[in-house]
Each structure stands twice: as C-alpha cells, then as structure tokens.
C-alpha cells in the first residue's frame, strides 16, 4: 500500500493516477494477507522440492547453450555476461544504442554451475533428537518438567539464552545479552542502577539518581548501551563508558508519555525502541537517532508488556488481557482477548527458533496468573475458520479443538481458552489462534498455591526445542507466611528428564 503517498505518475492509456497495488480477491483487500500467503507459498514443501530446478534456470546449466533453448530460457544476447565489450565500440551511436538495449533488457546473472544442481537434502537431524517435535508445528505436545531446573532465591524476571546455556535474573536484574559477562540491578531507594561482573558478582559501578522517581525497567540495547524507564514518565538512553572506572553517560532523554512508563523493548535489527506506559499508549523511538517515530494508541488499559519480533518487525503490546500485534509501521494487525477480563497478561515473548532459522509460523507466548502459559500462532482467517467460529457462537458453546488443549501422561490438562470464546473477536483478516495452553500442575501447588507465570523466554537450543517459563506468585500465602516463588521450570518437547538436565545448564 502507498501509505507514504509517493507520486508514481499516471497510466499512459487512461491517465489514471497510480497509487495502491490492486490486490487479487484471495488477499481480501489486505496487503498483510497478501504477504503472508506469499511467504507461506515460498516456504512450502513443493517449492523446496523443486528449488534446484529454479537454480538450474537462473544460475545453472540451463541458463545458456542447448539446454536453455530446450527449457525456453533464452533472452536477448546482449543481456548475458561477456556478450560484448563496450570499450571496444568506437561508434558513439552504436555504443549508445547497445547501452540502451542492455538497460532495457537487463542483465542475466553470472552462470555459476555447469552441471545440474542437486535437490535439497533431507533435514540433518541429530540422532538424540529423533523424537523431538518442533514448537512451531507441535506445540500441543509441550509438557512441564516435574521438578524445577533452578531456584535462584528471588522472583524470576528474565531468562537469556547463550547457546545451550541460560542465565536467569530476578525481576530487578537484567544481563548483558551479548555474552552475559555483566548485569545491572535497579529498585534501590536512591534510584540508582548498579553494574556487576557476572562471574565474580563484583560491583563495577553505582550510578545514583538515574531518574527523579523509581525505576520501573532496564533493558540492554548492546553491550555498552542500556535503556531505563521510570515513574517520572521519561525513557532514558545511557552509554556505559569504561576508563579507569565505569561511568554512565546520558545519551538522551525521550519524552512523550504522560504517566508511568512500565516497560520497554529494543530491536537492534529494526533499530527501534518501543516503550509502554500507564497512559494507554506505546511509543516507537528510533534507536539510532533517538527520536520519536510514532505512537500506538488504541489500548484500553495501561500497557504493561511489549515485545518485538526481530525476524518480522512485528510488535506485541499487552494491556490487561488483550494482546495486540502491530507492524513496525504502526498498523494494527490484530487484537485478541486472551483471558477473562481482569486477568492481565503478565509477560509476552516471540518464539525465535534457532539462530537464522526460518519459522513457517509466527509464534507468540503469553504468561498469566496461576502458572498458565499460552502459545499462540498467527494465522489467516479462512472460510473454514469463520464457519467454525460462527457455528460455535450460534450454539452458545465453546469453540473446541485439538490445538486448544493437550494431554500428558494420559491426563488431560484444562485450557482457559474456553473462557475467552465470548470475548470480542480479533480484528482484520489475521488472527492468533491457540496452539496450546500449559497449566502449572506441580511447582508450588503442593505448598498452598500456584504461582503466576511472570518471566518468559522462548527459543530453540542447540540440541533441543525448549521454552523456559519462570514463576512468581502474587503474594500467595502458605500457612501463616507469604511466599514468593523463585523457581524456573522447563517446557520440553518429548525430552526425558535426564537428557534435559544434561542439555540445559542454568547459572
């Protein structure tokens, strides 16, 4: 869509102004659906199985010679590399005409292969992972570990992957994500940020009065840049300068919110900062220029959680029980009521897969009270989905499906998706549908309560597909004293406990 109102001129035949692209009927007049369908087709098994044939035509043995004639793959002779040396043409008219032909017909890529290219090899699967199921396609098989992997002694707030290793921080600690060699803590009475060395826990610097009021969150942009938010409505970007001692240099204060800024997310890939505030808005900031870009302001409650998909640029914002997805240009893709009104989303994360891995589906995880974690996949509304939804609404019942719940050890685990069917529908032609719901069944339950699922991390490790969920209760009482959970549990796909403990190490 020509959202920037560029002037593309007019049609030569009718004089009509050229503006938006005319979409085919199957795109439902929605460019996002158009792109989703093309991505789906491009990554389908049929295309992958025949990809080598395309390589033969463009870069291979069918580009030139008799094979190109048989494949009807012949272009203007001047478009091929080495067909003519322009420097040898002395006649200026002939040289100008030749250059014009090359510009008009384009240039054929360099021929790289003289023999037929082989088909794609089958996926290289490690023998230990033969029984693994990928989260993007078999989320319903997720099960919770029987015992916690780690107990850090404080409420869990952050989990960071480094290869097959995960670093866990409490809810006022964040690790430098490019090696986890340092971490910062906040939440002190002097409104300070404190920098530590991870290996020795040695304090490297105390930076007082970073904000006028209490700090609400801190995130790393890179190994020397942090972003802080506060109840004073300001987002600050700081540079950690190392000399004889560490110093914190203010790069810029970003002002635009009217109330407490609760959270911030950063994407280096798209060079953006997204902040969420109690004033029911999110603001996108340019990470390079540190300037205001645009505001996302269609929230009904304060925004407590934001996340960015580094692969697509999509932005997730959570206000109350509502999950909204936005494009990096600020267009709302969809909204989804994930739970009952009054049961807010506590955390949200995009599933990233292994480094460089292409995911056929966009997977979003949300965490909720009572230890519940929901896995959602973004999908295009089709006729069958609309009919099923309409039939369920007409019957006054709940929409059931094999992907809204799952069972483990022959015991069915209940799904809170049933309680959300009467909520307002998602907007647009794209929706998020439940892939599975995980309920905490062991950790904490035997001690008088089930904890809220506060921290999330979702990624594929080097040997297995794991999602790690951190729990923190909401001041639930056990007997006569208040207890907060500091335990970390894993959700694994077909992994026995002994193998899982071998593969996953948490510091």
C-alpha positions as CSV (number, residue, x, y, z in Angstrom):
1,X,0.0,0.0,0.0
2,X,1.2,3.5,-0.8
3,X,1.0,4.7,2.8
4,X,3.6,7.4,2.2
5,X,1.7,8.9,-0.7
6,X,4.5,8.7,-3.2
7,X,3.8,10.1,-6.7
8,X,4.1,7.3,-9.2
9,X,2.7,9.3,-12.0
10,X,-0.3,8.3,-14.2
11,X,-1.2,5.5,-16.6
12,X,-0.3,6.3,-20.2
13,X,-3.6,4.8,-21.5
14,X,-6.2,6.2,-19.2
15,X,-4.4,9.0,-17.3
16,X,-5.4,7.4,-14.0
17,X,-3.2,8.2,-11.0
18,X,-1.1,5.2,-9.9
19,X,-1.5,4.6,-6.2
20,X,-2.1,1.4,-4.3
21,X,-1.4,-2.0,-5.7
22,X,-4.5,-3.8,-6.9
23,X,-4.7,-7.0,-4.9
24,X,-6.2,-10.3,-6.0
25,X,-9.5,-11.4,-4.4
26,X,-7.9,-14.1,-2.3
27,X,-5.9,-11.3,-0.5
28,X,-9.2,-10.0,0.9
29,X,-8.0,-6.4,0.1
30,X,-5.4,-6.7,2.9
31,X,-1.7,-6.4,2.0
32,X,-0.7,-8.2,5.2
33,X,-2.7,-11.3,4.0
34,X,-1.1,-10.9,0.5
35,X,2.4,-11.1,2.1
36,X,1.5,-13.9,4.5
37,X,0.2,-16.1,1.7
38,X,3.3,-15.4,-0.5
39,X,5.6,-16.3,2.4
40,X,3.7,-19.5,3.0
41,X,3.9,-20.5,-0.6
42,X,7.6,-19.6,-0.9
43,X,8.4,-21.8,2.1
44,X,6.1,-24.7,1.2
45,X,7.4,-28.2,0.6
46,X,6.6,-28.1,-3.1
47,X,8.8,-25.1,-3.7
48,X,11.6,-26.5,-1.6
49,X,11.5,-29.8,-3.5
50,X,11.8,-28.0,-6.9
51,X,14.2,-25.3,-5.8
52,X,17.1,-26.9,-7.6
53,X,15.2,-26.6,-10.9
54,X,15.0,-22.9,-10.5
55,X,18.7,-22.7,-9.7
56,X,19.4,-24.6,-13.0
57,X,17.4,-21.9,-14.9
58,X,18.9,-18.8,-13.3
59,X,22.4,-19.8,-12.3
60,X,22.9,-23.3,-13.7
61,X,23.4,-25.4,-16.8
62,X,20.0,-24.3,-18.3
63,X,21.0,-20.7,-18.4
64,X,22.9,-20.9,-21.7
65,X,23.5,-23.3,-24.5
66,X,21.3,-26.0,-25.9
67,X,19.7,-26.7,-22.5
68,X,18.5,-23.1,-22.3
69,X,16.8,-23.5,-25.7
70,X,15.1,-26.7,-24.7
71,X,13.9,-25.1,-21.5
72,X,12.7,-21.9,-23.4
73,X,15.0,-19.9,-21.2
74,X,16.6,-17.6,-23.8
75,X,16.9,-13.8,-23.5
76,X,18.4,-11.0,-25.6
77,X,22.0,-11.9,-26.4
78,X,23.4,-8.6,-25.1
79,X,21.9,-9.3,-21.6
80,X,24.5,-12.1,-21.0
81,X,27.7,-11.6,-19.2
82,X,30.7,-11.1,-21.6
83,X,28.5,-10.9,-24.7
84,X,30.1,-7.6,-25.7
85,X,32.9,-5.3,-24.5
86,X,31.5,-1.7,-24.6
87,X,35.0,-0.3,-24.5
88,X,35.7,-1.8,-28.0
89,X,32.8,0.1,-29.7
90,X,34.1,3.3,-31.3
91,X,30.9,4.5,-33.0
92,X,29.1,6.6,-30.3
93,X,25.7,6.0,-31.9
94,X,26.2,2.2,-31.8
95,X,27.6,2.4,-28.3
96,X,24.7,4.4,-27.1
97,X,22.2,2.0,-28.7
98,X,23.9,-1.0,-27.2
99,X,23.9,0.6,-23.7
100,X,20.2,1.4,-24.2
101,X,19.4,-2.3,-25.1
102,X,21.3,-3.5,-22.0
103,X,19.4,-1.1,-19.8
104,X,16.1,-2.1,-21.4
105,X,16.5,-5.8,-21.2
106,X,18.6,-6.0,-18.0
107,X,21.5,-8.3,-17.3
108,X,21.3,-12.1,-16.9
109,X,23.1,-13.3,-13.7
110,X,26.5,-14.9,-14.0
111,X,26.4,-18.6,-14.7
112,X,27.7,-20.4,-11.6
113,X,27.0,-24.1,-12.3
114,X,27.8,-26.1,-15.4
115,X,26.1,-29.3,-14.2
116,X,22.5,-29.9,-12.9
117,X,22.1,-28.8,-9.3
118,X,21.1,-31.5,-6.8
119,X,17.8,-31.4,-4.9
120,X,17.6,-30.3,-1.3
121,X,18.9,-32.9,1.1
122,X,16.6,-34.1,3.9
123,X,17.0,-32.2,7.2
124,X,20.1,-33.2,9.2
125,X,18.6,-34.4,12.5
126,X,20.7,-35.3,15.4
127,X,20.1,-38.9,16.5
128,X,19.4,-37.8,20.1
129,X,16.7,-35.5,18.8
130,X,14.9,-38.0,16.6
131,X,11.8,-37.9,18.7
132,X,11.7,-34.1,19.1
133,X,8.7,-32.1,17.9
134,X,9.1,-28.5,16.7
135,X,7.3,-25.9,18.8
136,X,6.1,-24.2,15.7
137,X,4.2,-27.3,14.5
138,X,3.6,-29.4,17.6
139,X,3.1,-27.0,20.5
140,X,0.4,-29.2,21.8
141,X,3.0,-31.8,22.9
142,X,4.7,-29.4,25.4
143,X,4.9,-30.8,28.9
144,X,6.1,-29.2,32.1
145,X,9.2,-30.6,33.9
146,X,8.4,-32.5,37.0
147,X,10.9,-30.6,39.1
148,X,12.3,-27.0,38.8
149,X,15.5,-26.6,36.9
150,X,16.7,-23.8,39.1
151,X,15.9,-21.9,42.3
152,X,17.6,-18.5,42.4
153,X,16.1,-17.4,45.7
154,X,14.3,-14.4,44.3
155,X,11.3,-13.8,42.0
156,X,12.4,-14.7,38.4
157,X,12.2,-11.8,36.0
158,X,14.4,-12.6,33.0
159,X,15.9,-15.6,31.2
160,X,18.6,-15.2,28.5
161,X,19.9,-18.0,26.2
162,X,23.6,-18.3,25.3
163,X,23.9,-21.4,23.1
164,X,22.8,-24.3,25.3
165,X,23.1,-22.3,28.5
166,X,20.5,-20.0,30.1
167,X,21.1,-17.1,32.5
168,X,18.4,-16.3,35.0
169,X,17.9,-13.0,36.6
170,X,15.4,-11.8,39.2
171,X,12.7,-9.2,38.4
172,X,15.1,-6.3,39.0
173,X,18.2,-7.7,37.3
174,X,19.0,-7.9,33.6
175,X,22.0,-9.5,31.9
176,X,24.0,-8.0,29.1
177,X,22.7,-10.2,26.2
178,X,25.9,-10.5,24.1
179,X,27.8,-12.8,26.4
180,X,26.2,-12.2,29.8
181,X,29.5,-11.0,31.2
182,X,27.8,-8.1,33.1
183,X,24.4,-7.4,34.6
184,X,22.7,-4.4,36.1
185,X,20.3,-4.2,39.0
186,X,17.8,-1.5,40.0
187,X,15.0,-0.9,42.5
188,X,17.1,0.9,45.1
189,X,15.9,3.8,47.3
190,X,18.5,6.2,45.6
191,X,17.0,5.5,42.2
192,X,20.3,4.0,41.1
193,X,21.5,1.5,38.6
194,X,24.3,-0.8,39.7
195,X,26.6,-2.6,37.3
196,X,28.1,-6.0,38.2
197,X,30.5,-8.6,36.8
198,X,28.7,-11.9,36.3
199,X,31.5,-14.3,37.0
200,X,32.5,-12.8,40.4
201,X,29.5,-10.7,41.3
202,X,31.9,-7.8,41.7
203,X,30.3,-4.4,41.6
204,X,31.7,-2.3,38.8
205,X,29.8,0.9,39.3
206,X,26.9,2.5,41.2
207,X,25.1,5.2,39.3
208,X,22.8,7.2,41.5
209,X,19.7,9.4,40.7
210,X,19.3,8.0,37.2
211,X,15.7,9.1,37.4
212,X,13.7,11.5,39.5
213,X,11.4,8.7,40.6
214,X,11.5,4.9,40.9
215,X,13.0,3.0,38.0
216,X,10.5,0.5,36.5
217,X,12.6,-1.4,34.0
218,X,16.0,-1.6,32.4
219,X,17.0,-3.2,29.0
220,X,20.2,-3.6,27.2
221,X,20.5,-2.3,23.6
222,X,24.0,-3.6,23.2
223,X,26.9,-4.5,25.5
224,X,27.5,-0.8,26.3
225,X,24.1,0.8,26.0
226,X,21.1,0.5,28.4
227,X,17.6,2.0,28.3
228,X,15.8,2.8,31.5
229,X,12.2,3.7,32.2
230,X,10.6,5.2,35.3
231,X,7.6,6.5,37.1
232,X,8.7,10.0,36.1
233,X,7.3,9.3,32.5
234,X,10.8,9.5,30.9
235,X,12.7,7.0,28.8
236,X,16.5,7.5,29.1
237,X,19.2,6.0,26.9
238,X,22.6,5.6,28.6
239,X,26.1,4.7,27.4
240,X,28.4,2.7,29.7
241,X,31.9,4.2,29.4
242,X,34.9,2.2,30.6
243,X,38.0,4.0,31.6
244,X,39.8,3.6,34.9
245,X,36.3,3.2,36.3
246,X,32.9,2.7,34.8
247,X,30.8,5.8,34.1
248,X,27.2,6.1,32.9
249,X,26.8,8.8,30.2
250,X,23.4,10.1,29.3
251,X,22.8,10.0,25.6
252,X,19.2,11.3,25.5
253,X,16.0,11.6,27.5
254,X,13.0,10.5,25.4
255,X,9.9,12.4,26.4
256,X,6.4,11.7,25.1
257,X,4.5,9.7,27.8
258,X,2.2,11.4,30.3
259,X,2.2,8.7,33.0
260,X,4.5,5.9,34.4
261,X,6.5,4.1,31.7
262,X,6.2,0.4,32.7
263,X,8.3,-1.4,30.1
264,X,10.5,-1.1,27.1
265,X,11.6,-3.5,24.3
266,X,14.5,-3.0,21.9
267,X,15.2,-4.4,18.4
268,X,18.7,-3.8,17.0
269,X,17.6,-5.5,13.8
270,X,15.0,-2.8,13.1
271,X,16.7,-0.1,15.1
272,X,13.7,0.7,17.3
273,X,12.8,1.2,20.9
274,X,9.2,0.5,22.0
275,X,8.0,1.9,25.3
276,X,4.7,1.1,27.1
277,X,3.0,3.4,29.6
278,X,0.1,3.6,32.0
279,X,-1.2,6.4,29.7
280,X,-2.6,3.6,27.4
281,X,0.0,4.2,24.7
282,X,3.2,2.8,23.2
283,X,5.7,4.9,21.5
284,X,8.2,3.8,18.9
285,X,11.6,5.5,19.0
286,X,14.4,5.5,16.5
287,X,17.3,3.6,18.2
288,X,20.0,5.4,16.0
289,X,18.7,9.0,16.1
290,X,17.0,8.6,19.5
291,X,13.9,10.5,18.2
292,X,10.2,9.9,18.2
293,X,8.8,7.9,15.3
294,X,5.1,7.1,16.0
295,X,2.6,6.2,18.7
296,X,0.4,3.1,19.1
297,X,-2.6,4.5,21.0
298,X,-5.6,2.1,20.6
299,X,-5.2,0.5,24.0
300,X,-8.0,0.5,26.6
301,X,-5.7,0.0,29.6
302,X,-2.1,0.8,30.6
303,X,0.5,-1.1,28.6
304,X,2.5,-3.4,30.9
305,X,4.3,-5.7,28.4
306,X,5.8,-5.1,24.9
307,X,7.8,-7.4,22.7
308,X,9.4,-7.2,19.2
309,X,9.9,-9.9,16.7
310,X,13.4,-9.4,15.3
311,X,12.5,-11.6,12.2
312,X,9.4,-9.7,11.0
313,X,9.5,-6.4,12.9
314,X,6.0,-7.2,14.4
315,X,5.4,-5.6,17.8
316,X,3.3,-7.2,20.5
317,X,1.6,-5.0,23.1
318,X,-0.3,-6.3,26.1
319,X,-2.8,-4.2,28.1
320,X,-4.9,-6.0,30.6
321,X,-6.0,-9.4,29.0
322,X,-5.7,-8.0,25.4
323,X,-2.8,-9.0,23.1
324,X,-2.3,-6.7,20.1
325,X,0.1,-7.2,17.2
326,X,1.3,-4.2,15.1
327,X,3.6,-3.8,12.1
328,X,6.8,-1.8,12.5
329,X,4.9,1.0,10.6
330,X,2.3,1.3,13.3
331,X,-0.6,-0.6,11.6
332,X,-2.5,-2.8,13.9
333,X,-2.6,-6.4,12.6
334,X,-4.9,-7.9,15.1
335,X,-6.1,-7.9,18.7
336,X,-7.0,-10.9,20.9
337,X,-8.7,-11.2,24.3
338,X,-6.5,-14.0,25.8
339,X,-8.3,-14.5,29.1
340,X,-11.2,-13.3,31.2
341,X,-11.4,-9.5,31.8
342,X,-9.5,-8.8,35.0
343,X,-6.8,-11.4,34.3
344,X,-4.0,-9.5,32.7
345,X,-1.1,-10.8,30.6
346,X,2.0,-10.8,32.7
347,X,4.6,-11.4,30.1
348,X,4.9,-11.9,26.3
349,X,7.6,-13.2,24.0
350,X,8.0,-14.2,20.4
351,X,9.4,-17.6,19.7
352,X,12.7,-17.1,17.9
353,X,13.8,-20.6,17.0
354,X,17.5,-21.3,16.4
355,X,19.8,-18.6,15.1
356,X,19.0,-18.0,11.4
357,X,16.1,-20.5,11.4
358,X,13.1,-19.7,9.2
359,X,9.8,-20.2,11.0
360,X,6.8,-21.0,8.9
361,X,4.5,-19.6,11.6
362,X,4.8,-16.6,13.9
363,X,4.5,-18.0,17.5
364,X,3.7,-15.8,20.5
365,X,3.8,-17.0,24.1
366,X,1.9,-15.2,26.9
367,X,2.1,-15.9,30.6
368,X,-0.8,-15.5,33.0
369,X,-1.8,-16.0,36.6
370,X,-2.0,-19.4,38.3
371,X,1.1,-20.5,36.3
372,X,-0.6,-20.6,32.9
373,X,1.4,-20.2,29.7
374,X,-0.4,-19.9,26.4
375,X,1.2,-20.5,23.0
376,X,-0.4,-18.7,20.0
377,X,0.2,-18.8,16.3
378,X,-0.7,-16.1,13.8
379,X,-2.9,-17.3,11.0
380,X,-5.0,-16.0,8.2
381,X,-8.8,-16.3,8.6
382,X,-10.1,-18.7,6.1
383,X,-13.7,-19.8,5.3
384,X,-13.4,-22.9,7.5
385,X,-12.3,-20.9,10.5
386,X,-15.1,-18.4,10.0
387,X,-17.7,-21.1,9.7
388,X,-16.4,-22.9,12.8
389,X,-16.4,-19.7,14.8
390,X,-19.8,-18.7,13.7
391,X,-21.2,-22.2,14.5
392,X,-19.7,-22.1,17.9
393,X,-21.1,-18.6,18.6
394,X,-24.6,-19.7,17.3
395,X,-24.6,-22.7,19.5
396,X,-23.7,-20.7,22.5
397,X,-20.9,-23.1,23.4
398,X,-17.2,-23.0,23.4
399,X,-15.0,-23.5,20.4
400,X,-13.1,-26.7,21.0
401,X,-10.2,-28.0,19.0
402,X,-7.2,-30.3,19.3
403,X,-4.9,-27.3,19.4
404,X,-6.6,-25.5,22.3
405,X,-5.5,-28.1,24.9
406,X,-3.2,-31.0,25.2
407,X,-2.7,-34.1,27.3
408,X,0.3,-35.5,29.1
409,X,0.7,-39.0,30.6
410,X,-2.9,-39.7,29.6
411,X,-4.1,-36.9,31.9
412,X,-6.0,-34.0,30.2
413,X,-4.8,-30.5,31.1
414,X,-7.6,-27.9,31.1
415,X,-7.4,-24.9,28.9
416,X,-8.5,-21.3,29.8
417,X,-9.2,-20.7,26.1
418,X,-12.7,-21.9,26.8
419,X,-13.4,-18.9,28.9
420,X,-12.4,-16.5,26.2
421,X,-14.7,-17.6,23.4
422,X,-17.3,-15.0,24.4
423,X,-14.8,-12.2,24.2
424,X,-14.8,-9.7,21.3
425,X,-13.2,-11.2,18.2
426,X,-9.8,-10.4,16.7
427,X,-9.7,-7.6,14.2
428,X,-8.8,-7.9,10.5
429,X,-8.1,-10.9,8.4
430,X,-5.2,-12.1,10.6
431,X,-5.8,-13.8,13.9
432,X,-3.9,-15.5,16.7
433,X,-5.3,-18.9,17.5
434,X,-4.3,-21.1,20.5
435,X,-1.7,-23.7,19.8
436,X,-1.7,-25.0,23.3
437,X,-2.1,-24.0,26.9
438,X,0.2,-25.1,29.7
439,X,-1.0,-25.1,33.3
440,X,1.4,-25.4,36.2
441,X,0.5,-28.6,38.0
442,X,3.3,-29.3,40.4
443,X,5.6,-26.5,41.3
444,X,4.1,-24.6,44.2
445,X,0.7,-26.4,44.2
446,X,1.6,-28.7,46.9
447,X,2.7,-25.8,49.1
448,X,-0.6,-24.0,49.1
449,X,-0.8,-22.2,45.8
450,X,0.1,-22.0,42.2
451,X,2.4,-19.1,41.1
452,X,1.9,-16.5,38.5
453,X,3.9,-17.1,35.3
454,X,6.0,-13.9,35.2
455,X,9.0,-14.3,33.1
456,X,9.3,-16.0,29.6
457,X,11.9,-17.0,27.2
458,X,11.3,-19.0,24.0
459,X,14.0,-20.2,21.8
460,X,15.5,-23.4,20.3
461,X,18.6,-24.6,21.9
462,X,21.5,-26.3,20.1
463,X,20.2,-29.8,20.9
464,X,16.5,-29.4,21.6
465,X,13.5,-27.1,21.4
466,X,12.8,-25.7,24.8
467,X,10.7,-23.0,26.2
468,X,11.6,-21.8,29.7
469,X,8.9,-20.3,32.0
470,X,9.6,-18.5,35.2
471,X,7.1,-18.3,38.0
472,X,6.4,-15.8,40.7
473,X,3.3,-15.9,42.9
474,X,1.3,-12.8,43.7
475,X,1.9,-12.8,47.4
476,X,0.0,-16.1,47.9
477,X,0.0,-17.3,51.4
478,X,1.2,-20.7,52.5
479,X,0.2,-21.4,56.1
480,X,0.9,-18.3,58.1
481,X,3.6,-16.7,55.9
482,X,3.8,-15.1,52.5
483,X,5.9,-16.8,49.9
484,X,7.3,-15.8,46.5
485,X,8.5,-18.4,44.0
486,X,11.9,-18.2,42.6
487,X,11.8,-21.4,40.6
488,X,12.4,-21.9,36.9
489,X,10.6,-24.8,35.1
490,X,11.1,-26.0,31.5
491,X,8.5,-27.0,28.9
492,X,10.1,-29.6,26.7
493,X,9.1,-31.4,23.5
494,X,9.5,-35.2,24.1
495,X,12.6,-35.0,26.3
496,X,13.3,-37.3,29.2
497,X,14.4,-35.6,32.4
498,X,17.9,-37.0,32.4
499,X,18.6,-35.8,28.8
500,X,17.0,-32.4,29.5
501,X,19.2,-31.8,32.5
502,X,22.3,-32.7,30.5
503,X,21.4,-30.3,27.7
504,X,20.3,-27.4,29.8
505,X,22.5,-25.6,32.2
506,X,21.4,-22.5,34.1
507,X,23.6,-20.2,36.1
